[in-house]
């Protein structure tokens, strides 16, 4: 009689294999074939659809070979087994494969020339998969860490940041830039400024006086736009958002070497999306927001509104009005917008309405410091300028001179420290209106009438004039920038050059 089949208890079963114990995805034959194709015809590199870099190769020797190939090509020299030989005669890894004859073996079979793009794509894709394995390993190890100092939401944010880098093609993380690479970027910025005719090397604000002072909004910059309530911070921010997004549309339709616009992400923590859209519609149609909300529109106004709405329909401006966002959640949403819409400018209205991670132990100064650092990190991570609106302390109102100063930044000195630029919006007519005397009549004494007349003359000289105070600029000078402000439609514009002298701006 046959013995019954033995059944292994579950408790004694062999444990499941470690998912990270498998070999990392790689294809050494594809790497060798691609290198052979490049060595036969250096022009192969110019036709690639993916940015293959040395670190995308799995085999360290292949990394070194490709790195030397790129160096020779960048010097306008020919990369071939003969020109590579002096650099690898002492290479120990190459000696194990037969010495420098391995370089010739790479070109012996020209099969790589039949499909160099496909080989490059496979090398690139496998490098991304290896990085994804690394991210997954870190995610598992982090999730298994149950110490009190570990926040699950922070782990999720870090994991999403890592996945974003993989999705963006940073297969081995961000490498240190050589001086050559940094210098090339600097030359490109200078070329953009020269070709713009107005010194513009970054994204435009659409306001010539600001662009002239700052050279535009640059990648990785954190710009703080601050002011007391009523100064027009949100109005200026929406003007810049519209102008930058519209310039991007123009570039898409007309082309050109440089794109001075960009799709814009506007995080509105104070106003709802429809309120913000109403304001932008009013600005561009040049209709009073009050008339738009109340419906008191003439036929001409409605036609202007219809025309403005058509212009705005295709505008790459994305509004997120989620309230009470944490800095971690904002960064997560910004990454998604960058991935989906290729965002080139982020605006946050406003900084003090963001929340920290909750680790500041009810210390608001520490929380604001965490938020400002998070915004600067976001600008560097996504390589886009970030404009964050900020409130000012009431100390401004207690001084005779109402012009804001850096010390007025509310709740934290770290805002000034983290910012690349600090802008203050200031309008003299706003404060002059607050001291308006009673309107006299025919029976009023002469001194009362004279006081009112003097006030009125000064107000007429001030009305519509605004000043953007550039209180800090890492890459340039500080100073005052003149602007015009149309209070009825909350719209900022640049004054004509002939008017600059009235502002003391040269």
C-alpha positions in Angstrom: 0.0 0.0 0.0 1.4 3.3 -1.0 2.3 5.7 1.7 0.1 8.8 1.8 1.6 12.0 0.4 3.2 14.1 3.1 1.8 17.6 3.4 4.1 20.3 4.7 2.4 22.5 7.3 2.0 26.2 6.5 4.1 27.1 9.5 7.0 25.0 8.2 6.7 26.1 4.6 9.6 27.8 2.8 9.2 31.5 3.2 8.3 33.6 0.1 11.3 34.8 -1.9 12.5 38.3 -1.2 11.2 40.4 -4.1 14.5 42.3 -4.1 16.6 39.2 -4.3 16.2 38.9 -8.1 18.8 40.2 -10.4 18.4 43.8 -11.3 16.9 44.4 -14.8 19.7 44.9 -17.4 20.8 43.9 -20.9 24.6 43.8 -21.3 24.3 42.7 -24.9 22.2 45.7 -25.7 24.7 48.0 -24.0 27.6 46.5 -26.0 25.6 46.7 -29.3 24.7 50.3 -28.7 28.3 51.2 -27.8 29.5 49.5 -31.0 27.0 51.5 -33.1 28.2 54.8 -31.5 31.8 53.9 -32.1 31.1 53.1 -35.7 29.1 56.2 -36.3 29.3 59.0 -33.7 26.2 60.7 -35.3 24.0 58.0 -33.7 24.0 60.1 -30.5 22.5 63.1 -32.3 19.5 61.0 -33.4 18.5 59.6 -30.0 15.0 60.3 -28.7 16.0 59.7 -25.0 18.8 61.3 -23.1 21.1 58.3 -22.5 23.8 59.2 -20.0 26.8 57.1 -18.7 25.0 56.2 -15.5 22.2 54.6 -17.4 24.5 51.7 -18.3 24.5 48.8 -15.8 28.0 47.6 -16.5 30.6 50.0 -14.9 33.0 49.5 -17.7 30.3 50.5 -20.3 29.7 53.6 -18.2 33.3 54.6 -18.4 33.5 53.9 -22.1 30.4 55.9 -22.9 31.6 58.8 -20.6 34.9 59.0 -22.6 33.0 58.8 -25.9 30.9 61.8 -24.9 33.9 63.7 -23.8 35.7 63.2 -27.2 32.5 64.1 -29.1 32.1 67.3 -27.0 35.7 68.3 -28.1 34.7 67.7 -31.7 37.0 64.7 -31.8 36.2 61.3 -33.3 35.4 58.5 -30.8 36.6 55.1 -32.1 38.4 52.1 -30.7 41.7 53.7 -31.8 41.1 57.1 -30.1 39.7 55.4 -27.0 42.6 53.0 -26.6 45.1 55.3 -24.7 42.4 56.0 -22.0 41.8 52.3 -21.2 45.2 50.6 -21.5 45.5 50.5 -17.7 41.8 49.7 -17.0 41.7 46.5 -14.9 38.2 45.6 -15.8 39.0 45.8 -19.5 42.0 43.6 -19.0 39.8 40.9 -17.7 37.9 41.0 -21.0 41.0 40.8 -23.1 42.3 44.3 -22.9 41.8 47.0 -25.4 40.9 44.5 -28.1 37.4 44.5 -26.4 36.9 48.0 -27.8 37.4 46.6 -31.3 35.1 43.7 -30.6 32.3 46.2 -29.8 32.4 47.3 -33.5 33.1 43.9 -35.0 29.3 43.2 -35.2 27.5 46.2 -36.7 24.1 44.9 -35.7 23.6 47.9 -33.4 23.5 50.2 -36.4 20.2 48.6 -37.4 18.3 49.8 -34.4 20.3 52.3 -32.3 17.2 54.2 -31.1 15.6 51.0 -29.9 18.7 49.9 -28.1 19.1 53.4 -26.4 15.4 53.3 -25.4 15.9 49.8 -23.8 19.0 50.9 -21.9 17.2 54.0 -20.7 14.0 52.0 -19.7 16.0 49.4 -17.8 17.9 52.1 -15.9 14.5 53.6 -14.8 13.3 50.1 -13.7 16.5 49.7 -11.6 15.9 53.0 -10.0 12.3 52.0 -9.4 13.5 48.9 -7.6 15.7 51.2 -5.4 12.8 53.4 -4.6 10.7 50.4 -3.8 13.4 49.0 -1.4 13.6 52.4 0.3 9.8 52.6 0.6 9.6 49.1 2.2 12.4 49.8 4.6 10.9 53.1 5.6 7.4 51.6 6.0 8.9 49.0 8.3 10.4 51.7 10.5 7.8 52.2 13.3 9.7 54.5 15.5 7.9 57.5 17.0 9.9 59.9 14.9 8.5 58.5 11.7 5.4 60.2 10.1 3.5 58.0 7.6 2.4 61.1 5.7 6.0 62.2 5.5 7.0 58.8 4.2 4.3 59.1 1.5 5.6 62.5 0.5 9.2 61.3 0.3 8.1 58.3 -1.8 6.1 60.4 -4.1 9.1 62.8 -4.6 11.3 59.8 -5.4 8.7 58.5 -7.9 8.5 61.9 -9.5 12.2 61.9 -10.1 12.0 58.5 -11.7 9.0 59.7 -13.8 11.1 62.7 -14.9 13.8 60.4 -16.1 16.4 61.0 -13.4 17.3 57.4 -13.4 20.1 57.7 -10.9 19.1 60.7 -8.9 20.3 64.3 -9.4 24.0 64.3 -10.1 26.4 67.1 -9.3 26.7 69.4 -12.3 30.1 70.0 -13.8 31.3 73.6 -14.2 31.0 73.1 -17.9 27.3 72.2 -17.6 26.6 75.1 -15.3 28.5 77.5 -17.6 26.4 76.3 -20.6 23.2 77.1 -18.7 24.6 80.5 -17.8 25.4 81.2 -21.5 21.9 80.2 -22.5 20.4 82.6 -20.0 22.6 85.4 -21.3 21.6 84.5 -24.9 17.9 84.6 -24.0 18.3 88.0 -22.3 20.1 89.3 -25.4 17.5 88.0 -27.9 14.6 89.3 -25.8 15.8 92.8 -26.4 14.8 93.8 -22.9 17.2 91.9 -20.7 14.7 89.1 -20.1 16.3 85.7 -19.3 13.6 84.1 -17.2 9.8 83.8 -17.4 8.0 87.0 -18.0 5.8 88.8 -15.5 4.2 90.6 -18.4 5.1 93.9 -16.6 8.0 95.6 -18.4 9.3 97.5 -15.4 9.5 94.4 -13.2 11.1 92.3 -16.0 13.6 95.1 -16.6 14.6 95.2 -12.9 14.7 91.4 -12.3 15.4 89.9 -15.8 12.3 87.8 -15.3 11.4 84.9 -13.0 14.2 82.3 -12.9 14.2 78.5 -12.3 14.4 77.5 -8.7 13.8 81.0 -7.4 11.5 81.6 -4.4 9.9 85.1 -4.7 8.1 86.5 -1.7 5.4 89.1 -2.7 4.4 90.9 0.5 2.2 93.8 1.5 -0.5 94.9 3.9 -4.2 94.1 3.2 -5.6 96.3 0.4 -2.3 96.9 -1.4 -3.2 94.5 -4.3 -1.0 91.4 -3.7 -3.5 89.0 -5.2 -4.2 91.4 -8.1 -0.6 91.6 -9.0 -0.2 87.8 -8.6 -3.2 87.1 -10.9 -1.8 89.7 -13.4 1.5 87.9 -13.5 -0.2 84.5 -13.8 -2.3 85.6 -16.7 0.6 87.3 -18.5 3.0 84.3 -18.2 0.4 81.8 -19.3 -0.7 84.0 -22.2 2.9 84.4 -23.4 3.2 80.6 -23.4 0.1 80.4 -25.7 1.7 82.9 -28.0 4.9 80.9 -28.1 3.0 77.7 -29.0 1.2 79.4 -31.9 4.1 81.6 -33.2 7.2 79.6 -32.2 10.6 81.1 -31.5 13.9 80.1 -29.9 12.9 80.9 -26.3 9.7 80.5 -24.4 9.3 83.4 -22.0 5.9 82.1 -20.8 4.8 78.9 -19.1 1.8 77.0 -17.8 1.0 78.3 -14.3 -0.3 76.6 -11.2 -2.1 79.0 -8.8 -2.7 77.7 -5.3 -5.5 79.9 -3.9 -5.9 79.2 -0.2 -7.9 82.4 0.4 -10.2 82.7 -2.5 -12.3 80.1 -4.3 -11.5 79.2 -7.9 -14.7 80.9 -9.2 -13.8 84.1 -7.3 -10.3 84.1 -8.7 -11.7 83.4 -12.2 -14.1 86.3 -11.8 -11.3 88.6 -10.8 -9.1 87.6 -13.8 -12.1 88.0 -16.2 -12.7 91.5 -14.8 -9.1 92.4 -15.2 -8.8 91.3 -18.8 -12.2 92.5 -19.9 -11.5 95.8 -18.0 -14.9 95.6 -16.2 -15.4 96.4 -12.5 -15.5 93.2 -10.4 -18.5 94.6 -8.6 -20.4 95.2 -11.8 -19.6 91.6 -12.9 -20.8 90.1 -9.7 -24.0 92.2 -9.6 -24.8 91.7 -13.3 -24.9 95.4 -13.9 -23.4 95.2 -17.4 -24.0 97.1 -20.5 -24.2 95.4 -23.9 -20.7 96.7 -24.6 -19.4 95.3 -21.3 -20.9 91.9 -22.1 -19.2 91.8 -25.5 -15.9 92.7 -23.8 -16.5 90.0 -21.2 -17.3 87.4 -24.0 -14.1 88.3 -25.9 -12.1 88.0 -22.7 -13.6 84.6 -21.8 -12.6 83.3 -25.3 -9.0 84.4 -24.7 -9.0 82.7 -21.3 -10.6 79.4 -22.5 -7.3 77.9 -23.7 -5.2 79.6 -21.1 -2.8 77.1 -19.4 -3.6 78.4 -15.9 -4.6 75.8 -13.3 -6.3 76.9 -10.1 -6.2 74.7 -6.9 -8.4 76.2 -4.2 -8.1 73.4 -1.7 -8.3 75.0 1.8 -5.9 74.4 4.7 -3.2 72.7 2.6 -0.1 71.4 4.3 3.2 72.2 2.7 3.7 68.5 2.1 0.3 68.3 0.3 1.0 71.4 -1.8 4.3 69.9 -2.9 2.6 66.6 -3.8 -0.1 68.5 -5.9 2.6 70.6 -7.5 4.5 67.6 -8.6 1.4 66.1 -10.2 0.7 69.3 -12.1 4.3 69.4 -13.3 4.0 65.9 -14.5 0.6 66.4 -16.2 0.8 70.0 -17.4 4.6 70.8 -17.4 4.0 73.7 -15.0 6.6 76.5 -15.3 5.5 78.9 -12.6 3.8 78.3 -9.2 2.0 81.0 -7.2 0.8 80.5 -3.6 -1.8 82.9 -2.1 -0.8 83.0 0.6 2.0 81.6 2.7 0.5 82.1 6.2 -2.5 80.0 5.3 -0.4 77.0 4.6 0.2 74.5 7.4 3.3 72.7 8.5 3.8 69.0 9.4 2.5 69.6 12.9 5.9 69.0 14.5 6.5 72.6 15.4 4.9 72.1 18.8 2.5 75.0 18.4 5.4 77.3 17.6 4.2 79.4 14.7 7.7 80.8 13.9 9.1 77.3 13.5 6.1 76.3 11.4 6.5 79.3 9.0 10.2 78.5 8.8 9.3 74.9 7.7 6.9 76.3 5.1 9.3 78.8 3.6 12.0 76.1 3.4 9.5 73.7 1.8 8.6 76.3 -0.9 12.3 76.9 -1.7 12.9 73.1 -1.9 9.9 72.8 -4.2 11.3 75.5 -6.5 14.6 73.7 -6.7 13.1 70.2 -7.1 10.8 71.2 -9.9 13.2 73.8 -11.4 10.4 76.4 -11.6 10.0 79.9 -10.0 7.7 80.0 -7.0 5.9 83.2 -6.0 4.5 83.1 -2.5 2.3 85.9 -1.2 2.9 87.0 2.4 1.2 89.2 4.9 3.1 91.9 6.7 3.0 92.7 10.4 1.0 95.6 11.8 4.2 97.5 12.6 3.8 99.2 9.2 0.7 100.9 10.3 2.3 102.3 13.5 5.0 104.2 11.5 4.7 107.5 9.9 6.5 106.2 6.8 4.3 103.3 5.7 6.8 101.9 3.2 7.4 98.2 4.1 10.8 96.9 5.3 12.3 93.4 5.5 11.8 93.5 9.2 8.0 93.7 8.6 7.8 90.2 7.2 5.3 88.5 9.5 6.2 85.7 12.0 9.6 84.6 10.8 13.0 85.9 9.6 13.4 82.6 7.7 11.1 84.0 5.0 13.7 86.6 4.2 16.5 84.0 4.5 15.0 81.4 2.1 13.7 83.9 -0.5 15.8 84.7 -3.6 13.7 87.9 -4.1 11.5 89.9 -1.7 9.0 92.2 -3.3 6.8 94.7 -1.4 3.8 96.3 -3.0 3.1 99.8 -1.8 0.5 102.4 -2.8 0.6 105.9 -1.4 -2.9 106.8 -2.5 -4.3 104.0 -0.3 -2.9 105.6 2.9 -3.6 109.1 1.6 -7.3 108.1 1.3 -7.3 107.1 4.9 -6.6 110.6 6.1 -9.2 112.3 3.7 -10.7 115.3 5.5 -14.4 116.0 5.4 -15.6 117.5 2.2 -16.3 121.2 2.7 -19.3 123.1 1.5 -19.7 126.8 0.6 -20.1 127.7 4.3 -16.9 126.0 5.4 -14.1 128.2 6.7 -11.3 129.1 4.3 -8.7 127.0 6.2 -11.0 123.9 6.0 -11.4 124.5 2.2 -7.7 125.0 1.7 -6.9 121.8 3.7 -9.2 119.8 1.5 -7.9 121.4 -1.7 -4.3 120.5 -0.7 -5.4 116.9 0.1 -7.2 116.7 -3.2 -4.2 118.0 -5.2 -1.9 115.5 -3.6 -4.3 112.6 -4.1 -4.6 113.4 -7.8 -0.8 113.3 -8.1 -0.8 109.9 -6.3 -3.8 108.1 -7.6 -3.1 105.1 -9.8 0.6 105.1 -9.0 2.0 102.0 -7.2 5.6 101.0 -6.3 7.0 97.5 -6.2 9.9 97.7 -3.7 12.5 95.1 -4.5 14.0 94.8 -1.0 16.1 91.7 -1.7 17.5 90.2 -4.9 20.2 87.6 -4.9 21.1 88.0 -8.5 20.8 91.8 -8.9 20.2 95.2 -7.3 17.4 96.3 -5.1 15.3 99.4 -5.6 11.9 100.7 -6.5 9.9 99.6 -9.6 7.1 101.9 -10.8 3.7 100.5 -11.7 0.2 101.8 -12.6 -2.8 100.4 -10.6 -6.4 100.6 -11.9 -8.3 100.1 -8.7 -11.7 99.7 -10.3 -10.6 96.6 -12.2 -7.7 95.7 -9.9 -5.2 95.6 -12.7 -1.5 96.5 -12.7 0.3 97.8 -15.8 3.7 99.3 -16.5 3.9 103.1 -17.0 5.3 104.5 -20.2 9.1 105.1 -20.2 8.6 108.8 -20.3 6.8 108.6 -16.9 9.7 106.8 -15.2 11.3 110.0 -13.9 8.1 110.7 -11.9 8.9 107.6 -9.8 12.6 108.2 -9.5 13.2 105.1 -11.6 15.9 105.1 -14.3 
